[in-house]
């Protein structure tokens, strides 16, 4: 699926830069310091991964999850093996 950007260039959702999303500057800066640059980078993380990033508290976590929903994406889920 393609998303049309403001400059008219199509870009896949996973290639959208975090800085071009409606996240707060605090969230963007924390993710940037952790090396997260694109939505593709972000969806590879779990809630635990994000909770361990300095500056990413519960409010930032909520904002991230809500923003990802607007792109039809979600954070990586941890699946436990059932024995």
Backbone as a chain_set.jsonl record, in Angstrom:
{"seq": "XXXXXXXXXXXXXXXXXXXXXXXXXXXXXXXXXXXXXXXXXXXXXXXXXXXXXXXXXXXXXXXXXXXXXXXXXXXXXXXXXXX", "coords": {"N": [[0.846, -1.179, 0.0], [0.527, 2.218, -0.788], [1.367, 5.487, 0.389], [0.478, 8.757, -0.101], [2.581, 11.466, -0.025], [3.098, 14.865, 1.201], [4.661, 16.231, -0.697], [3.938, 14.963, -2.958], [5.223, 12.644, -3.706], [4.997, 9.159, -3.863], [5.214, 6.86, -1.169], [6.071, 3.933, 0.579], [4.35, 2.772, 3.471], [6.094, 1.808, 5.43], [8.433, 3.117, 4.893], [8.113, 5.691, 5.693], [9.344, 8.478, 7.332], [9.889, 8.865, 10.819], [9.985, 11.469, 11.753], [8.216, 12.716, 10.08], [5.715, 12.156, 10.954], [2.734, 12.514, 13.019], [3.691, 12.44, 15.641], [4.705, 13.583, 18.91], [7.289, 16.053, 19.525], [8.913, 15.178, 21.664], [8.567, 12.353, 21.628], [9.506, 11.789, 19.048], [12.19, 12.649, 19.249], [13.163, 10.928, 21.277], [12.872, 8.403, 20.049], [14.505, 8.807, 17.828], [17.031, 9.134, 19.052], [17.342, 6.53, 19.851], [17.828, 5.293, 17.513], [15.752, 4.804, 15.782], [14.339, 5.449, 12.804], [12.425, 5.221, 10.764], [8.992, 4.179, 10.054], [9.13, 1.511, 9.505], [11.364, 0.725, 10.996], [10.304, 1.176, 13.51], [8.099, -0.619, 13.779], [9.384, -2.968, 14.178], [9.925, -3.133, 16.789], [9.034, -4.082, 20.157], [6.543, -3.477, 22.741], [7.933, -3.59, 25.12], [10.55, -3.067, 24.27], [10.265, -0.366, 23.518], [9.496, 0.736, 25.957], [11.872, 0.626, 27.276], [13.35, 2.644, 26.19], [14.833, 5.687, 26.835], [12.856, 8.357, 27.851], [10.512, 7.499, 26.793], [7.669, 7.117, 28.036], [4.465, 6.093, 29.411], [2.605, 7.817, 28.159], [3.876, 8.523, 25.753], [4.09, 5.975, 24.651], [1.366, 5.392, 24.226], [0.766, 7.394, 22.331], [2.425, 6.564, 20.221], [1.328, 4.039, 19.567], [-1.261, 4.814, 18.768], [-0.67, 6.473, 16.573], [0.531, 4.611, 14.847], [-1.697, 3.048, 14.258], [-3.093, 4.72, 12.538], [-1.723, 4.377, 10.228], [-2.254, 1.81, 9.7], [-0.698, -0.05, 11.001], [1.154, -1.875, 13.559], [2.898, -2.407, 16.688], [5.547, -4.827, 17.104], [4.66, -8.034, 18.213], [5.137, -10.155, 21.026], [5.33, -13.546, 20.931], [4.569, -16.232, 22.899], [5.786, -19.502, 23.221], [3.687, -22.285, 23.418], [3.617, -24.928, 25.612]], "CA": [[0.0, 0.0, 0.0], [1.299, 3.451, -0.892], [0.808, 6.671, 1.04], [0.885, 9.958, -0.832], [3.152, 12.464, 0.865], [2.78, 16.245, 0.86], [5.353, 16.674, -1.905], [3.413, 14.22, -4.094], [5.952, 11.404, -3.95], [4.458, 8.011, -3.14], [6.169, 6.185, -0.307], [5.397, 2.887, 1.326], [4.154, 3.133, 4.876], [7.26, 1.453, 6.237], [9.524, 4.035, 4.582], [7.795, 7.022, 6.203], [10.228, 8.879, 8.423], [9.232, 9.177, 12.087], [9.872, 12.924, 11.875], [7.108, 13.155, 9.242], [4.471, 11.66, 11.542], [2.193, 13.471, 13.996], [4.184, 12.221, 17.004], [5.223, 14.762, 19.606], [8.75, 16.185, 19.435], [9.528, 14.335, 22.689], [8.569, 10.981, 21.125], [10.398, 11.737, 17.886], [13.578, 12.753, 19.717], [13.528, 9.702, 21.996], [13.029, 7.341, 19.056], [15.674, 9.141, 17.012], [18.223, 8.793, 19.855], [17.427, 5.065, 19.913], [18.157, 4.79, 16.177], [14.524, 4.529, 15.037], [14.201, 6.527, 11.829], [11.254, 5.033, 9.911], [7.949, 3.322, 10.604], [9.644, 0.138, 9.39], [12.201, 0.497, 12.184], [9.447, 1.206, 14.694], [7.258, -1.815, 13.904], [10.231, -4.092, 14.58], [10.073, -3.055, 18.234], [7.924, -4.48, 21.014], [6.24, -2.489, 23.776], [9.037, -3.639, 26.085], [11.671, -2.34, 23.659], [9.989, 1.069, 23.593], [9.502, 1.115, 27.372], [13.271, 0.731, 27.694], [13.962, 3.816, 25.571], [14.753, 6.859, 27.707], [11.93, 9.369, 27.373], [9.29, 6.872, 26.275], [6.783, 6.663, 29.101], [3.157, 5.583, 28.994], [1.954, 8.758, 27.232], [4.539, 8.366, 24.455], [3.685, 4.653, 24.156], [0.006, 5.544, 23.722], [0.856, 8.184, 21.098], [3.034, 5.717, 19.185], [0.355, 3.031, 19.137], [-2.338, 5.492, 18.043], [-0.13, 6.922, 15.295], [0.702, 3.436, 13.992], [-3.03, 2.636, 13.8], [-3.494, 5.554, 11.398], [-1.022, 3.821, 9.064], [-2.614, 0.393, 9.586], [0.439, -0.814, 11.507], [1.22, -2.072, 15.001], [4.194, -2.834, 17.204], [5.814, -6.259, 17.078], [4.126, -8.744, 19.373], [5.93, -11.29, 21.503], [4.526, -14.766, 21.0], [5.144, -17.249, 23.775], [5.524, -20.879, 22.79], [2.849, -23.037, 24.339], [4.177, -26.277, 25.776]], "C": [[0.889, 1.239, 0.0], [0.594, 4.578, -0.167], [1.351, 7.874, 0.29], [1.385, 10.997, 0.166], [2.835, 13.862, 0.362], [3.437, 16.7, -0.438], [4.917, 15.877, -3.139], [4.124, 12.918, -4.388], [5.304, 10.258, -3.172], [5.555, 7.342, -2.323], [5.428, 5.07, 0.408], [5.321, 3.309, 2.783], [5.412, 2.885, 5.705], [8.45, 2.368, 5.991], [9.274, 5.454, 5.093], [8.707, 7.326, 7.38], [9.413, 9.275, 9.648], [9.012, 10.689, 12.209], [8.73, 13.495, 11.037], [5.759, 12.631, 9.731], [3.962, 12.679, 12.554], [2.645, 13.216, 15.442], [4.712, 13.521, 17.599], [6.735, 14.852, 19.421], [9.475, 15.31, 20.462], [9.647, 12.886, 22.204], [9.549, 10.834, 19.962], [11.856, 11.771, 18.332], [14.032, 11.492, 20.429], [13.763, 8.555, 21.017], [14.271, 7.572, 18.202], [16.961, 8.788, 17.754], [18.438, 7.285, 19.938], [17.697, 4.449, 18.536], [16.948, 4.439, 15.326], [14.279, 5.703, 14.1], [12.899, 6.448, 11.025], [10.193, 4.2, 10.632], [8.368, 1.859, 10.525], [10.53, -0.221, 10.567], [11.317, 0.34, 13.413], [8.648, -0.082, 14.862], [8.07, -3.072, 14.21], [10.414, -4.15, 16.09], [8.831, -3.553, 18.95], [7.636, -3.346, 21.992], [7.368, -2.443, 24.805], [10.246, -2.894, 25.551], [11.474, -0.831, 23.81], [10.018, 1.548, 25.037], [10.924, 1.297, 27.895], [14.018, 1.891, 27.042], [13.751, 5.007, 26.493], [13.84, 7.912, 27.083], [10.633, 8.81, 26.824], [8.475, 6.28, 27.419], [5.445, 6.217, 28.531], [2.457, 6.509, 27.999], [2.553, 8.636, 25.832], [4.148, 7.028, 23.835], [2.29, 4.731, 23.542], [0.018, 6.299, 22.389], [1.407, 7.361, 19.942], [2.019, 4.711, 18.657], [-0.788, 3.651, 18.338], [-1.88, 5.952, 16.667], [0.017, 5.731, 14.346], [-0.643, 2.951, 13.451], [-3.459, 3.446, 12.577], [-2.836, 5.089, 10.102], [-1.365, 2.346, 8.85], [-1.514, -0.524, 10.063], [0.315, -1.002, 13.013], [2.624, -2.504, 15.392], [4.31, -4.353, 17.116], [5.275, -6.889, 18.356], [5.05, -9.892, 19.741], [4.999, -12.48, 21.621], [5.253, -15.771, 21.866], [4.791, -18.614, 23.225], [4.697, -21.582, 23.856], [3.374, -24.456, 24.391], [3.065, -27.244, 26.125]], "O": [[1.89, 1.291, 0.714], [-0.635, 4.619, -0.114], [2.558, 7.986, 0.075], [0.669, 11.358, 1.1], [2.363, 14.034, -0.762], [2.844, 17.466, -1.198], [5.448, 16.078, -4.231], [3.674, 12.154, -5.241], [5.088, 10.368, -1.965], [6.704, 7.274, -2.76], [4.275, 5.246, 0.803], [6.13, 4.105, 3.259], [5.745, 3.679, 6.584], [9.382, 2.396, 6.794], [10.131, 6.325, 4.942], [8.826, 6.528, 8.309], [8.38, 9.934, 9.534], [7.977, 11.133, 12.707], [8.315, 14.633, 11.256], [4.774, 12.664, 8.993], [4.684, 13.61, 12.91], [2.028, 13.734, 16.373], [5.112, 14.436, 16.879], [7.392, 13.837, 19.186], [10.535, 14.759, 20.165], [10.699, 12.264, 22.35], [10.32, 9.877, 19.903], [12.671, 10.994, 17.835], [15.153, 11.028, 20.219], [14.741, 7.818, 21.144], [15.002, 6.631, 17.892], [17.879, 8.213, 17.169], [19.568, 6.817, 20.078], [17.784, 3.228, 18.406], [17.096, 3.842, 14.26], [14.04, 6.823, 14.551], [12.335, 7.474, 10.647], [10.454, 3.599, 11.673], [8.0, 1.059, 11.385], [10.463, -1.337, 11.082], [11.557, -0.526, 14.254], [8.53, -0.588, 15.978], [7.496, -4.129, 14.473], [10.99, -5.103, 16.614], [7.719, -3.463, 18.43], [8.388, -2.375, 22.066], [7.715, -1.372, 25.301], [10.901, -2.165, 26.295], [12.399, -0.109, 24.182], [10.507, 2.643, 25.318], [11.147, 2.041, 28.85], [15.2, 2.095, 27.317], [12.623, 5.301, 26.888], [14.028, 8.308, 25.933], [9.747, 9.57, 26.432], [8.582, 5.093, 27.726], [5.309, 5.992, 27.328], [1.783, 6.031, 27.086], [1.825, 8.644, 24.839], [3.902, 6.95, 22.631], [2.058, 4.195, 22.458], [-0.642, 5.89, 21.433], [0.916, 7.451, 18.816], [1.868, 4.55, 17.446], [-1.232, 3.078, 17.343], [-2.626, 5.832, 15.695], [-0.333, 5.831, 13.17], [-0.722, 2.493, 12.311], [-4.116, 2.916, 11.681], [-3.33, 5.372, 9.011], [-0.84, 1.706, 7.939], [-1.399, -1.655, 9.591], [-0.519, -0.372, 13.662], [3.427, -2.909, 14.552], [3.309, -5.067, 17.061], [5.422, -6.334, 19.445], [5.665, -10.517, 18.877], [3.994, -12.424, 22.33], [6.405, -16.12, 21.606], [3.657, -18.862, 22.815], [4.983, -21.48, 25.049], [3.555, -25.107, 23.362], [3.318, -28.435, 26.307]]}, "num_chains": 1, "name": "protein.A"}
